[in-house]
Amino acid sequence: MDIKEIMNISEKEANQFDKYMQLLLEWNEKINLTAITEPDQIILKHFIDSTTILKYIKDNDKVIDIGTGAGFPGIPIKIMNETLDITLVDSLNKRVNFLNEIIQSLELDKIQVIHARAEELGRNKEHREVYDVAVSRAVANLSTLLEYLMPFVKVGGICICMKGPNIEEELKTAENAIIELGGKLEKVDNFYLPNSDIERNIIIIKKIKKIKDKYPRKAGTPAKEPIK
């Protein structure tokens, strides 16, 4: 199995993905990072899946990845586009330690990891409304997720919400939240991962006005009481 061939990438990128996979599997024995441990499945469901959003991100964009977990999608998109300025955010310190080791081992620049909850970091002036792109993969329902993401994005920027199949109901339920948080539904990209029956949806929400001061609400509230 050749990552370089499967993903159609350079030698350097292939080596970085190889090292990433080795460290992911090593650390996974100590802390729970992923239920997917077959190399070809890691390539498809983590690496390739993460890079499906690259077409929505411009060179030199400032990107924040909320609830990044084992670094998805933030680290794969950084490997594929070195110009990106990436901030990874996770609320679990063990995962933050793992991510710092990945960054060091892969010799990645312009990337940082922050140990925080999205609701708290979203109120921090250094991070509020300064990013071109906020992204998250499989973290929460859309209404809750947008309350995590939208505070970080500048007006004119986008939120990229990476989802599995059957999102119609979720989109409908989130209509008011999108407006309330200053957003506008830009696009829903529905597709299957290559050579598989794995369905994915990428929801793009554009930030069209500044977010109200009251958002995000205190930690835990967006999940318990999503905006209706």
Z-matrix of the N, CA and C atoms (Angstrom, degrees):
N
C 1 1.458
C 2 1.530 1 109.47
N 3 1.323 2 116.29 1 120.95
C 4 1.452 3 121.37 2 -173.85
C 5 1.534 4 109.64 3 -115.41
N 6 1.333 5 116.04 4 108.66
C 7 1.473 6 120.55 5 -179.47
C 8 1.526 7 110.64 6 -56.12
N 9 1.339 8 115.09 7 -41.41
C 10 1.470 9 121.08 8 -176.15
C 11 1.532 10 110.27 9 -57.63
N 12 1.333 11 114.91 10 -44.86
C 13 1.463 12 120.74 11 -178.21
C 14 1.533 13 111.06 12 -70.71
N 15 1.353 14 115.28 13 -47.92
C 16 1.469 15 120.34 14 -176.35
C 17 1.524 16 110.83 15 -59.97
N 18 1.341 17 116.78 16 -43.46
C 19 1.461 18 120.24 17 -174.14
C 20 1.526 19 113.35 18 -96.52
N 21 1.346 20 115.72 19 -4.76
C 22 1.463 21 121.09 20 179.38
C 23 1.542 22 110.85 21 55.07
N 24 1.346 23 114.59 22 59.20
C 25 1.468 24 120.63 23 -174.77
C 26 1.527 25 110.79 24 -128.34
N 27 1.327 26 116.27 25 172.32
C 28 1.464 27 121.21 26 -178.65
C 29 1.528 28 111.09 27 -74.28
N 30 1.325 29 114.77 28 167.44
C 31 1.472 30 121.91 29 177.89
C 32 1.535 31 110.33 30 -58.89
N 33 1.331 32 115.29 31 -45.79
C 34 1.476 33 120.61 32 -178.86
C 35 1.536 34 110.21 33 -60.52
N 36 1.336 35 116.70 34 -47.89
C 37 1.472 36 120.91 35 -179.38
C 38 1.529 37 110.73 36 -62.41
N 39 1.347 38 115.91 37 -41.51
C 40 1.470 39 120.39 38 179.63
C 41 1.524 40 110.56 39 -61.54
N 42 1.335 41 116.97 40 -41.64
C 43 1.469 42 120.72 41 178.75
C 44 1.528 43 111.29 42 -64.22
N 45 1.343 44 115.90 43 -38.85
C 46 1.468 45 119.60 44 178.92
C 47 1.535 46 110.84 45 -66.19
N 48 1.325 47 116.61 46 -43.44
C 49 1.473 48 119.53 47 178.22
C 50 1.530 49 111.32 48 -64.73
N 51 1.337 50 116.33 49 -37.88
C 52 1.476 51 120.90 50 177.89
C 53 1.534 52 110.57 51 -60.47
N 54 1.329 53 114.65 52 -48.41
C 55 1.461 54 120.05 53 -179.02
C 56 1.537 55 110.49 54 -64.03
N 57 1.329 56 114.96 55 -41.00
C 58 1.471 57 121.44 56 178.20
C 59 1.533 58 109.73 57 -57.23
N 60 1.336 59 115.88 58 -46.16
C 61 1.470 60 120.00 59 -178.69
C 62 1.526 61 111.33 60 -64.54
N 63 1.322 62 116.63 61 -43.36
C 64 1.474 63 120.07 62 179.67
C 65 1.527 64 111.15 63 -59.11
N 66 1.335 65 115.86 64 -46.95
C 67 1.470 66 120.08 65 -179.12
C 68 1.531 67 111.34 66 -67.42
N 69 1.320 68 116.16 67 -37.64
C 70 1.471 69 120.58 68 177.85
C 71 1.529 70 110.09 69 -59.47
N 72 1.326 71 116.77 70 -45.38
C 73 1.473 72 120.86 71 -178.40
C 74 1.532 73 111.16 72 -70.34
N 75 1.338 74 116.35 73 -37.46
C 76 1.483 75 119.85 74 177.71
C 77 1.533 76 110.81 75 -63.28
N 78 1.316 77 115.30 76 -51.65
C 79 1.470 78 120.21 77 -178.12
C 80 1.520 79 111.53 78 -66.86
N 81 1.318 80 116.36 79 -29.95
C 82 1.469 81 120.89 80 -177.15
C 83 1.530 82 111.47 81 -63.16
N 84 1.331 83 116.28 82 -22.51
C 85 1.469 84 119.65 83 177.77
C 86 1.529 85 110.97 84 -74.66
N 87 1.342 86 115.98 85 -22.57
C 88 1.472 87 120.12 86 -178.95
C 89 1.530 88 111.77 87 -98.64
N 90 1.334 89 115.80 88 -43.19
C 91 1.477 90 119.41 89 179.32
C 92 1.522 91 108.80 90 -129.73
N 93 1.305 92 116.15 91 150.49
C 94 1.460 93 119.84 92 -175.83
C 95 1.527 94 110.64 93 -77.98
N 96 1.349 95 115.99 94 105.74
C 97 1.463 96 120.59 95 -179.83
C 98 1.522 97 112.05 96 -108.74
N 99 1.338 98 116.24 97 -35.53
C 100 1.459 99 120.11 98 -177.73
C 101 1.521 100 110.80 99 -156.28
N 102 1.341 101 115.38 100 146.63
C 103 1.470 102 119.97 101 174.62
C 104 1.527 103 109.80 102 -88.33
N 105 1.322 104 115.45 103 -10.19
C 106 1.482 105 121.00 104 -177.74
C 107 1.529 106 108.04 105 -94.61
N 108 1.333 107 116.43 106 115.74
C 109 1.473 108 118.52 107 -175.41
C 110 1.537 109 113.55 108 -125.01
N 111 1.322 110 117.53 109 -4.36
C 112 1.474 111 120.15 110 175.94
C 113 1.531 112 108.30 111 -78.59
N 114 1.338 113 118.39 112 127.01
C 115 1.473 114 120.08 113 -176.60
C 116 1.532 115 114.67 114 -50.87
N 117 1.341 116 117.66 115 -45.68
C 118 1.474 117 117.71 116 -177.98
C 119 1.529 118 111.87 117 -66.84
N 120 1.342 119 115.86 118 -29.99
C 121 1.477 120 120.19 119 177.80
C 122 1.536 121 111.14 120 -74.77
N 123 1.331 122 116.40 121 -34.75
C 124 1.470 123 120.18 122 175.39
C 125 1.527 124 109.54 123 -62.42
N 126 1.330 125 115.28 124 -44.26
C 127 1.475 126 119.47 125 179.43
C 128 1.529 127 110.68 126 -59.75
N 129 1.334 128 115.77 127 -47.63
C 130 1.472 129 119.56 128 -176.51
C 131 1.528 130 112.54 129 -72.61
N 132 1.349 131 115.84 130 -53.89
C 133 1.472 132 119.88 131 -168.72
C 134 1.533 133 114.17 132 -84.58
N 135 1.330 134 116.35 133 -16.87
C 136 1.464 135 118.49 134 177.06
C 137 1.534 136 111.51 135 -111.99
N 138 1.338 137 116.83 136 -56.74
C 139 1.463 138 119.61 137 -173.41
C 140 1.533 139 112.07 138 -71.69
N 141 1.339 140 116.53 139 -57.07
C 142 1.476 141 119.74 140 -178.02
C 143 1.523 142 109.80 141 -64.09
N 144 1.329 143 116.61 142 -44.73
C 145 1.465 144 120.51 143 179.96
C 146 1.534 145 110.64 144 -55.87
N 147 1.324 146 116.83 145 -44.67
C 148 1.469 147 120.70 146 -179.67
C 149 1.527 148 111.99 147 -60.93
N 150 1.339 149 116.15 148 -38.63
C 151 1.474 150 119.31 149 -173.90
C 152 1.533 151 113.16 150 -79.89
N 153 1.332 152 117.65 151 -4.39
C 154 1.477 153 119.40 152 178.87
C 155 1.531 154 111.97 153 -66.08
N 156 1.338 155 117.57 154 -15.06
C 157 1.474 156 119.03 155 -178.34
C 158 1.531 157 112.85 156 -91.65
N 159 1.327 158 117.53 157 -4.85
C 160 1.471 159 119.91 158 -173.68
C 161 1.524 160 113.14 159 -57.73
N 162 1.330 161 116.76 160 -32.21
C 163 1.479 162 118.69 161 -176.52
C 164 1.526 163 112.19 162 -67.68
N 165 1.344 164 117.52 163 -14.06
C 166 1.470 165 120.22 164 179.57
C 167 1.523 166 112.72 165 -96.76
N 168 1.333 167 116.10 166 0.49
C 169 1.464 168 121.14 167 -174.32
C 170 1.526 169 109.09 168 -117.91
N 171 1.334 170 116.39 169 133.72
C 172 1.466 171 120.63 170 -177.78
C 173 1.534 172 110.52 171 -94.62
N 174 1.334 173 116.01 172 156.61
C 175 1.468 174 120.50 173 174.58
C 176 1.528 175 109.87 174 -51.99
N 177 1.332 176 115.77 175 141.65
C 178 1.473 177 123.82 176 176.87
C 179 1.529 178 114.52 177 68.64
N 180 1.322 179 118.13 178 7.25
C 181 1.464 180 120.10 179 177.00
C 182 1.527 181 110.25 180 -61.78
N 183 1.331 182 114.55 181 147.96
C 184 1.460 183 122.12 182 174.09
C 185 1.531 184 105.95 183 -95.37
N 186 1.336 185 116.05 184 115.59
C 187 1.471 186 121.65 185 -170.59
C 188 1.528 187 110.10 186 -121.19
N 189 1.345 188 116.09 187 135.18
C 190 1.466 189 120.14 188 173.66
C 191 1.525 190 108.79 189 -117.20
N 192 1.334 191 115.81 190 131.94
C 193 1.469 192 122.91 191 -178.29
C 194 1.537 193 107.13 192 -111.43
N 195 1.324 194 115.15 193 109.60
C 196 1.467 195 121.30 194 -174.06
C 197 1.533 196 110.81 195 -93.84
N 198 1.355 197 115.09 196 130.29
C 199 1.466 198 119.69 197 -177.97
C 200 1.517 199 110.28 198 66.22
N 201 1.326 200 114.81 199 45.90
C 202 1.469 201 121.22 200 -171.38
C 203 1.530 202 113.93 201 -66.57
N 204 1.342 203 117.75 202 -22.82
C 205 1.473 204 119.96 203 178.53
C 206 1.515 205 111.27 204 63.84
N 207 1.329 206 116.26 205 -116.35
C 208 1.470 207 120.82 206 -179.90
C 209 1.530 208 111.99 207 -87.26
N 210 1.344 209 115.70 208 14.07
C 211 1.473 210 119.28 209 174.93
C 212 1.509 211 114.59 210 105.40
N 213 1.339 212 116.77 211 17.98
C 214 1.465 213 119.79 212 -177.52
C 215 1.521 214 111.25 213 -107.87
N 216 1.322 215 118.06 214 129.63
C 217 1.470 216 129.15 215 5.16
C 218 1.529 217 115.45 216 -92.57
N 219 1.358 218 118.17 217 -0.02
C 220 1.459 219 120.84 218 -168.50
C 221 1.518 220 116.49 219 -55.61
N 222 1.338 221 117.25 220 -45.93
C 223 1.475 222 118.45 221 -175.58
C 224 1.535 223 111.84 222 -72.71
N 225 1.351 224 119.87 223 -45.81
C 226 1.470 225 117.85 224 176.26
C 227 1.533 226 113.97 225 -56.93
N 228 1.347 227 117.84 226 -39.11
C 229 1.474 228 117.06 227 -179.23
C 230 1.526 229 110.80 228 -71.89
N 231 1.336 230 116.90 229 -28.64
C 232 1.472 231 120.36 230 176.41
C 233 1.528 232 110.37 231 -68.72
N 234 1.336 233 116.30 232 -41.80
C 235 1.468 234 119.93 233 177.80
C 236 1.537 235 110.11 234 -59.10
N 237 1.324 236 115.52 235 -40.86
C 238 1.469 237 120.83 236 -175.29
C 239 1.531 238 113.27 237 -80.78
N 240 1.338 239 117.41 238 -21.67
C 241 1.467 240 120.00 239 178.03
C 242 1.523 241 109.16 240 -141.19
N 243 1.327 242 115.07 241 95.05
C 244 1.475 243 121.16 242 -174.22
C 245 1.524 244 112.81 243 -64.64
N 246 1.334 245 118.33 244 -18.91
C 247 1.472 246 120.20 245 -175.85
C 248 1.527 247 112.23 246 -73.74
N 249 1.331 248 117.94 247 -17.58
C 250 1.463 249 120.81 248 -174.66
C 251 1.531 250 111.48 249 -68.66
N 252 1.321 251 114.94 250 143.27
C 253 1.463 252 121.89 251 175.34
C 254 1.534 253 106.19 252 -103.80
N 255 1.336 254 116.35 253 108.08
C 256 1.469 255 120.20 254 -168.06
C 257 1.524 256 112.51 255 -113.36
N 258 1.329 257 114.97 256 136.50
C 259 1.468 258 121.97 257 171.27
C 260 1.524 259 108.00 258 -119.20
N 261 1.327 260 115.88 259 122.01
C 262 1.471 261 121.65 260 177.71
C 263 1.524 262 108.02 261 -100.68
N 264 1.331 263 116.43 262 134.09
C 265 1.468 264 120.02 263 -179.06
C 266 1.521 265 109.72 264 -125.45
N 267 1.331 266 115.64 265 128.91
C 268 1.463 267 119.68 266 174.67
C 269 1.527 268 109.26 267 -145.97
N 270 1.329 269 115.43 268 148.95
C 271 1.472 270 119.41 269 -175.21
C 272 1.527 271 112.97 270 -91.50
N 273 1.349 272 117.34 271 -1.69
C 274 1.463 273 120.12 272 -177.96
C 275 1.526 274 110.48 273 -110.87
N 276 1.320 275 115.97 274 120.86
C 277 1.463 276 120.60 275 -173.98
C 278 1.530 277 113.80 276 -61.41
N 279 1.343 278 116.63 277 -35.85
C 280 1.481 279 119.51 278 179.77
C 281 1.527 280 110.70 279 -59.82
N 282 1.337 281 115.14 280 -40.86
C 283 1.471 282 118.57 281 179.92
C 284 1.531 283 110.57 282 -69.07
N 285 1.317 284 116.48 283 -36.08
C 286 1.469 285 120.93 284 177.57
C 287 1.536 286 109.77 285 -60.94
N 288 1.326 287 117.23 286 -42.16
C 289 1.474 288 120.79 287 177.56
C 290 1.530 289 111.09 288 -61.90
N 291 1.334 290 116.00 289 -42.29
C 292 1.471 291 120.87 290 177.12
C 293 1.533 292 110.03 291 -59.76
N 294 1.316 293 116.63 292 -48.17
C 295 1.463 294 121.52 293 -176.82
C 296 1.523 295 111.49 294 -62.63
N 297 1.326 296 116.29 295 -38.74
C 298 1.474 297 119.22 296 177.46
C 299 1.527 298 111.14 297 -63.71
N 300 1.328 299 115.82 298 -37.38
C 301 1.478 300 118.07 299 177.13
C 302 1.536 301 110.94 300 -66.63
N 303 1.327 302 116.65 301 -40.07
C 304 1.479 303 120.18 302 178.15
C 305 1.527 304 110.26 303 -59.70
N 306 1.323 305 116.24 304 -47.86
C 307 1.474 306 121.23 305 -178.06
C 308 1.534 307 110.64 306 -59.06
N 309 1.335 308 115.35 307 -42.91
C 310 1.466 309 120.86 308 179.64
C 311 1.536 310 110.85 309 -67.11
N 312 1.326 311 116.14 310 -47.39
C 313 1.472 312 120.63 311 -177.21
C 314 1.523 313 112.63 312 -65.03
N 315 1.328 314 116.17 313 -35.96
C 316 1.474 315 119.53 314 -178.12
C 317 1.530 316 111.83 315 -89.67
N 318 1.355 317 115.43 316 -1.50
C 319 1.476 318 122.04 317 179.26
C 320 1.529 319 111.44 318 54.07
N 321 1.333 320 115.26 319 51.31
C 322 1.460 321 120.58 320 -179.92
C 323 1.526 322 110.32 321 -91.21
N 324 1.349 323 115.95 322 137.03
C 325 1.469 324 121.43 323 176.78
C 326 1.524 325 109.60 324 -105.74
N 327 1.335 326 115.72 325 168.46
C 328 1.471 327 121.13 326 177.23
C 329 1.535 328 111.91 327 51.15
N 330 1.326 329 115.13 328 47.47
C 331 1.475 330 120.13 329 176.47
C 332 1.530 331 107.42 330 -149.68
N 333 1.329 332 116.38 331 135.42
C 334 1.474 333 120.61 332 179.30
C 335 1.526 334 109.55 333 -136.09
N 336 1.326 335 114.61 334 157.45
C 337 1.470 336 120.68 335 177.30
C 338 1.519 337 108.54 336 -117.67
N 339 1.326 338 116.41 337 134.37
C 340 1.464 339 120.70 338 178.21
C 341 1.530 340 109.05 339 -121.62
N 342 1.332 341 114.50 340 130.30
C 343 1.465 342 120.85 341 176.48
C 344 1.520 343 107.19 342 -89.88
N 345 1.335 344 117.01 343 103.77
C 346 1.472 345 120.06 344 -176.69
C 347 1.519 346 110.27 345 -165.64
N 348 1.320 347 114.12 346 164.41
C 349 1.468 348 120.38 347 168.51
C 350 1.517 349 107.84 348 -92.00
N 351 1.316 350 116.16 349 141.75
C 352 1.469 351 121.01 350 -176.39
C 353 1.521 352 111.81 351 -56.49
N 354 1.349 353 116.29 352 -40.10
C 355 1.466 354 119.58 353 -175.78
C 356 1.528 355 111.72 354 -63.74
N 357 1.343 356 116.38 355 -33.26
C 358 1.462 357 119.44 356 -179.52
C 359 1.532 358 111.08 357 -80.54
N 360 1.322 359 115.74 358 -43.63
C 361 1.469 360 120.24 359 -178.85
C 362 1.534 361 111.01 360 -65.37
N 363 1.329 362 116.36 361 -32.53
C 364 1.471 363 121.10 362 -179.53
C 365 1.518 364 113.75 363 -65.33
N 366 1.349 365 116.69 364 -12.45
C 367 1.472 366 120.78 365 177.91
C 368 1.535 367 111.17 366 -100.13
N 369 1.314 368 115.38 367 -4.28
C 370 1.468 369 120.71 368 -178.84
C 371 1.539 370 108.95 369 -80.64
N 372 1.338 371 116.30 370 123.76
C 373 1.485 372 121.14 371 -175.23
C 374 1.529 373 112.73 372 -56.18
N 375 1.327 374 116.38 373 -32.14
C 376 1.475 375 119.39 374 -178.62
C 377 1.525 376 112.18 375 -66.80
N 378 1.329 377 116.20 376 -21.91
C 379 1.463 378 120.00 377 -175.43
C 380 1.527 379 113.56 378 -116.84
N 381 1.311 380 117.33 379 -12.66
C 382 1.468 381 120.65 380 -174.73
C 383 1.532 382 111.04 381 -77.63
N 384 1.313 383 116.25 382 123.56
C 385 1.471 384 124.21 383 176.70
C 386 1.538 385 113.17 384 53.39
N 387 1.336 386 116.47 385 43.52
C 388 1.478 387 119.80 386 178.39
C 389 1.538 388 112.98 387 -121.05
N 390 1.324 389 117.27 388 -6.54
C 391 1.475 390 120.17 389 -174.87
C 392 1.526 391 111.64 390 -98.15
N 393 1.336 392 115.32 391 147.83
C 394 1.471 393 121.29 392 174.11
C 395 1.523 394 110.45 393 -76.12
N 396 1.335 395 114.78 394 -35.22
C 397 1.472 396 120.64 395 -174.91
C 398 1.528 397 109.77 396 -139.81
N 399 1.334 398 116.19 397 133.19
C 400 1.472 399 121.05 398 167.89
C 401 1.519 400 106.40 399 -117.76
N 402 1.320 401 115.99 400 133.04
C 403 1.468 402 120.02 401 -175.21
C 404 1.515 403 110.13 402 -132.62
N 405 1.331 404 115.05 403 152.20
C 406 1.457 405 119.82 404 174.75
C 407 1.515 406 108.85 405 -155.25
N 408 1.332 407 114.74 406 146.12
C 409 1.455 408 120.08 407 -177.64
C 410 1.526 409 109.25 408 -123.43
N 411 1.334 410 115.01 409 118.49
C 412 1.473 411 121.05 410 173.23
C 413 1.522 412 113.41 411 52.42
N 414 1.343 413 116.99 412 49.72
C 415 1.463 414 119.71 413 -177.89
C 416 1.524 415 112.88 414 -103.77
N 417 1.338 416 118.12 415 -43.61
C 418 1.471 417 120.21 416 -175.10
C 419 1.520 418 109.40 417 -161.83
N 420 1.353 419 116.00 418 173.16
C 421 1.466 420 118.72 419 174.57
C 422 1.536 421 108.45 420 -63.54
N 423 1.321 422 116.70 421 159.34
C 424 1.460 423 121.66 422 -169.12
C 425 1.532 424 113.35 423 -60.47
N 426 1.319 425 118.53 424 -41.85
C 427 1.480 426 120.81 425 -179.50
C 428 1.527 427 110.68 426 -61.03
N 429 1.327 428 116.17 427 -46.10
C 430 1.471 429 121.60 428 179.08
C 431 1.528 430 110.15 429 -65.71
N 432 1.322 431 115.28 430 -46.16
C 433 1.457 432 121.26 431 -177.26
C 434 1.530 433 111.71 432 -58.90
N 435 1.327 434 116.42 433 -42.04
C 436 1.462 435 119.34 434 -178.91
C 437 1.525 436 112.22 435 -67.15
N 438 1.324 437 116.65 436 -29.97
C 439 1.467 438 118.14 437 175.69
C 440 1.536 439 110.43 438 -69.99
N 441 1.332 440 116.68 439 -28.35
C 442 1.471 441 119.87 440 173.81
C 443 1.541 442 110.46 441 -71.91
N 444 1.330 443 116.69 442 -43.64
C 445 1.470 444 121.51 443 -168.46
C 446 1.529 445 114.78 444 -84.79
N 447 1.335 446 116.96 445 -44.90
C 448 1.466 447 120.57 446 -169.20
C 449 1.535 448 114.52 447 -59.40
N 450 1.344 449 119.18 448 -33.57
C 451 1.474 450 118.02 449 179.45
C 452 1.531 451 113.37 450 -60.84
N 453 1.318 452 118.08 451 -23.35
C 454 1.465 453 121.06 452 -176.41
C 455 1.532 454 113.30 453 -83.95
N 456 1.325 455 116.44 454 -21.79
C 457 1.467 456 120.63 455 -169.10
C 458 1.521 457 111.65 456 -90.77
N 459 1.343 458 116.04 457 134.26
C 460 1.471 459 119.86 458 175.94
C 461 1.530 460 109.27 459 -72.97
N 462 1.308 461 116.86 460 159.35
C 463 1.464 462 120.32 461 176.35
C 464 1.533 463 107.98 462 -61.26
N 465 1.337 464 115.87 463 131.52
C 466 1.469 465 120.55 464 -175.36
C 467 1.516 466 112.41 465 96.91
N 468 1.340 467 116.42 466 -14.59
C 469 1.470 468 120.93 467 177.54
C 470 1.529 469 110.93 468 -84.12
N 471 1.328 470 116.39 469 -178.44
C 472 1.469 471 120.19 470 -177.48
C 473 1.526 472 112.49 471 -132.78
N 474 1.342 473 113.62 472 152.66
C 475 1.463 474 121.23 473 167.13
C 476 1.523 475 107.21 474 -104.14
N 477 1.316 476 116.03 475 132.94
C 478 1.465 477 121.16 476 176.04
C 479 1.526 478 107.37 477 -112.15
N 480 1.339 479 115.50 478 113.77
C 481 1.469 480 121.08 479 -178.99
C 482 1.524 481 108.24 480 -107.00
N 483 1.328 482 115.93 481 115.15
C 484 1.470 483 121.12 482 -176.46
C 485 1.522 484 109.33 483 -94.89
N 486 1.324 485 115.07 484 120.65
C 487 1.470 486 121.07 485 -172.03
C 488 1.520 487 111.54 486 -130.98
N 489 1.342 488 114.69 487 163.10
C 490 1.460 489 121.33 488 172.80
C 491 1.527 490 110.28 489 -85.43
N 492 1.348 491 117.84 490 -151.35
C 493 1.467 492 120.99 491 -178.32
C 494 1.537 493 112.11 492 -79.87
N 495 1.325 494 115.05 493 177.59
C 496 1.477 495 123.43 494 172.38
C 497 1.527 496 113.59 495 53.39
N 498 1.318 497 115.63 496 64.98
C 499 1.476 498 119.00 497 -176.52
C 500 1.533 499 112.68 498 -107.04
N 501 1.338 500 116.36 499 1.12
C 502 1.476 501 119.61 500 -173.43
C 503 1.532 502 111.63 501 -56.16
N 504 1.335 503 115.49 502 -48.55
C 505 1.464 504 120.65 503 -177.90
C 506 1.529 505 110.89 504 -63.05
N 507 1.330 506 114.09 505 -42.73
C 508 1.466 507 120.29 506 -179.84
C 509 1.528 508 111.48 507 -61.59
N 510 1.327 509 115.68 508 -41.57
C 511 1.473 510 120.61 509 178.54
C 512 1.525 511 110.86 510 -63.02
N 513 1.327 512 114.88 511 -43.32
C 514 1.470 513 120.00 512 -178.66
C 515 1.535 514 110.37 513 -63.17
N 516 1.327 515 115.59 514 -45.98
C 517 1.470 516 121.46 515 -179.57
C 518 1.535 517 111.43 516 -62.70
N 519 1.335 518 116.14 517 -29.28
C 520 1.476 519 120.09 518 -174.91
C 521 1.536 520 113.31 519 -89.66
N 522 1.330 521 117.97 520 -0.82
C 523 1.481 522 120.08 521 -174.97
C 524 1.523 523 112.65 522 -53.34
N 525 1.328 524 117.20 523 -47.42
C 526 1.469 525 120.36 524 -178.95
C 527 1.521 526 112.37 525 -69.13
N 528 1.341 527 115.61 526 -37.78
C 529 1.476 528 119.65 527 179.49
C 530 1.531 529 110.50 528 -61.46
N 531 1.325 530 116.18 529 -39.90
C 532 1.471 531 120.54 530 -179.67
C 533 1.529 532 109.76 531 -58.87
N 534 1.335 533 116.30 532 -47.54
C 535 1.474 534 121.04 533 -179.22
C 536 1.529 535 110.65 534 -67.23
N 537 1.327 536 115.82 535 -47.11
C 538 1.474 537 121.96 536 -177.13
C 539 1.533 538 111.56 537 -58.50
N 540 1.341 539 116.59 538 -33.77
C 541 1.468 540 120.80 539 -176.70
C 542 1.532 541 112.65 540 -91.67
N 543 1.341 542 116.26 541 6.54
C 544 1.475 543 120.03 542 175.37
C 545 1.514 544 114.28 543 87.72
N 546 1.328 545 116.35 544 21.71
C 547 1.455 546 119.11 545 -175.91
C 548 1.520 547 115.06 546 -112.17
N 549 1.326 548 114.24 547 175.47
C 550 1.460 549 121.71 548 177.73
C 551 1.528 550 106.85 549 -147.67
N 552 1.324 551 116.20 550 131.47
C 553 1.472 552 119.68 551 179.02
C 554 1.527 553 109.09 552 -67.31
N 555 1.315 554 115.52 553 118.77
C 556 1.462 555 121.29 554 -176.11
C 557 1.522 556 111.64 555 -94.67
N 558 1.363 557 115.35 556 -42.91
C 559 1.463 558 118.34 557 -172.12
C 560 1.524 559 110.47 558 -166.32
N 561 1.334 560 115.78 559 147.33
C 562 1.468 561 121.00 560 168.71
C 563 1.527 562 106.31 561 -123.12
N 564 1.311 563 115.35 562 117.95
C 565 1.467 564 121.33 563 -178.13
C 566 1.527 565 108.24 564 -104.73
N 567 1.337 566 116.24 565 110.71
C 568 1.468 567 121.75 566 -179.12
C 569 1.527 568 109.23 567 -105.12
N 570 1.347 569 117.02 568 130.52
C 571 1.472 570 119.72 569 -177.57
C 572 1.525 571 109.63 570 -160.23
N 573 1.328 572 115.39 571 173.86
C 574 1.472 573 121.53 572 174.57
C 575 1.526 574 108.45 573 -113.55
N 576 1.313 575 116.55 574 143.26
C 577 1.467 576 119.57 575 174.58
C 578 1.531 577 108.38 576 -63.25
N 579 1.332 578 118.11 577 147.40
C 580 1.465 579 120.98 578 -172.56
C 581 1.533 580 113.56 579 -54.87
N 582 1.332 581 114.96 580 138.09
C 583 1.477 582 122.90 581 177.79
C 584 1.525 583 112.72 582 50.69
N 585 1.339 584 115.97 583 41.48
C 586 1.471 585 119.19 584 179.72
C 587 1.526 586 108.91 585 -151.10
N 588 1.347 587 114.78 586 171.24
C 589 1.469 588 119.16 587 174.69
C 590 1.532 589 109.55 588 -106.19
N 591 1.347 590 115.61 589 24.95
C 592 1.465 591 120.43 590 -177.98
C 593 1.528 592 109.14 591 -88.36
N 594 1.334 593 114.65 592 112.87
C 595 1.467 594 120.42 593 -176.12
C 596 1.526 595 110.48 594 -88.77
N 597 1.329 596 114.99 595 139.33
C 598 1.459 597 121.37 596 179.30
C 599 1.524 598 110.11 597 -132.95
N 600 1.338 599 115.38 598 152.61
C 601 1.459 600 121.86 599 172.92
C 602 1.519 601 108.71 600 -131.85
N 603 1.319 602 116.17 601 132.08
C 604 1.460 603 120.86 602 173.44
C 605 1.525 604 106.49 603 -111.87
N 606 1.335 605 115.54 604 120.91
C 607 1.465 606 120.83 605 -179.75
C 608 1.532 607 107.92 606 -104.91
N 609 1.324 608 115.81 607 122.81
C 610 1.467 609 121.06 608 179.90
C 611 1.531 610 109.08 609 -106.65
N 612 1.321 611 115.56 610 120.55
C 613 1.468 612 121.90 611 177.05
C 614 1.525 613 108.33 612 -114.44
N 615 1.322 614 115.88 613 123.14
C 616 1.471 615 119.56 614 179.04
C 617 1.531 616 109.65 615 -91.38
N 618 1.326 617 116.57 616 139.42
C 619 1.472 618 121.22 617 177.43
C 620 1.528 619 107.68 618 -86.81
N 621 1.335 620 116.66 619 115.15
C 622 1.467 621 119.04 620 -176.23
C 623 1.531 622 112.85 621 -107.68
N 624 1.339 623 116.77 622 -12.46
C 625 1.475 624 117.70 623 173.75
C 626 1.524 625 110.35 624 -152.22
N 627 1.321 626 115.61 625 161.09
C 628 1.468 627 120.76 626 -177.88
C 629 1.525 628 110.42 627 -59.88
N 630 1.300 629 115.31 628 147.88
C 631 1.467 630 120.39 629 -177.97
C 632 1.537 631 109.59 630 -81.07
N 633 1.332 632 116.17 631 148.14
C 634 1.474 633 120.40 632 177.73
C 635 1.529 634 110.03 633 -65.41
N 636 1.337 635 114.65 634 148.14
C 637 1.467 636 120.51 635 -177.07
C 638 1.529 637 113.04 636 -58.37
N 639 1.323 638 117.17 637 -28.26
C 640 1.478 639 118.85 638 -174.03
C 641 1.536 640 113.37 639 -74.02
N 642 1.343 641 117.03 640 -9.89
C 643 1.473 642 119.63 641 -179.77
C 644 1.523 643 110.30 642 -105.78
N 645 1.323 644 118.39 643 145.22
C 646 1.459 645 126.76 644 -4.24
C 647 1.534 646 111.23 645 -74.90
N 648 1.304 647 115.78 646 150.52
C 649 1.465 648 120.33 647 175.41
C 650 1.529 649 109.74 648 -72.76
N 651 1.328 650 116.25 649 175.19
C 652 1.477 651 118.38 650 -171.60
C 653 1.542 652 111.62 651 -63.70
N 654 1.330 653 114.56 652 156.76
C 655 1.467 654 121.98 653 -174.66
C 656 1.529 655 111.63 654 -49.64
N 657 1.323 656 115.63 655 130.23
C 658 1.463 657 121.17 656 178.36
C 659 1.517 658 113.41 657 97.62
N 660 1.353 659 116.97 658 -29.34
C 661 1.479 660 119.85 659 -176.04
C 662 1.527 661 113.32 660 -66.09
N 663 1.356 662 119.51 661 -45.58
C 664 1.471 663 118.23 662 -179.71
C 665 1.537 664 113.67 663 -56.38
N 666 1.324 665 115.98 664 -34.41
C 667 1.484 666 119.44 665 179.36
C 668 1.528 667 111.20 666 -75.60
N 669 1.342 668 116.21 667 -40.07
C 670 1.463 669 120.12 668 -177.61
C 671 1.525 670 112.41 669 -75.54
N 672 1.329 671 114.88 670 -38.66
C 673 1.474 672 119.78 671 -176.27
C 674 1.529 673 110.26 672 -131.95
N 675 1.342 674 117.63 673 74.86
C 676 1.466 675 119.79 674 179.62
C 677 1.538 676 110.81 675 -58.23
N 678 1.330 677 116.71 676 148.31
C 679 1.470 678 121.01 677 177.81
C 680 1.521 679 108.33 678 -60.42
N 681 1.348 680 115.89 679 131.14
C 682 1.470 681 119.56 680 -178.89
C 683 1.518 682 110.06 681 -101.92
